[in-house]
């Protein structure tokens, strides 16, 4: 009798454990939103939702007031939706379960927007839901590419290129084979022999005539003196 009672008690404990674990198992099997990021530039807002796994979603907008709504069937919110909404199109965010088992995220907007969405798979089974909100009249900035100026190469044919290489090679060989010029020896200037004084004429018995040379230092400078037969002036030959 006691053995039967123990068996029944063990079964009830196992059944209770299964009942308590089922919600946790279901929670672990569904996708969870584990992160929320928001950033903004003039006219554009970017929102990123980090998911524990890829899941289905439905995104749409509502007016009066303007809202962005995202439904996640079977998903759970495991993070807060607080963010720096300054300079973005979002005023605030909230979550709820309007339908049992469906998580709904609502973003209140400042004005109507156009949206683009992309679900990107990440590492470790994670997923990223990227949402872009564009305000009316938004135009993405245009980035102009500056082309680098290219210097056209001089067109050369294979024959011209080969001839050019041969000419350069010949110039190098000619420089190597050219003998080095030796400096010319310095020319020695022969010593000038001492000048022999002219003999002074002396009157002899055979030649009684004596030639007298008279030096007149009185002419020169401002006094040109007399002029010779060929026009040479006296001051030009005076000592």
Protein Blocks (a to p, Z undefined) as FASTA:
>chain_A
ZZmmmmmmmmmmmmmmmmmmmmmmmmmmpccdfbdcddddehiacdddddfbdcdddddd
dehiaddddddehiacfbdfbdcfehiabfbdcdddfbghiacdddddfbdcdddddddd
dehhiacdddddddehiacdddddddddddddddddfklmmmmmmmmmmmmmmmmmpccd
dddddddddddddddddddddddfklmcdcdddddfkgghjlnbjadfkopafklmpZZ
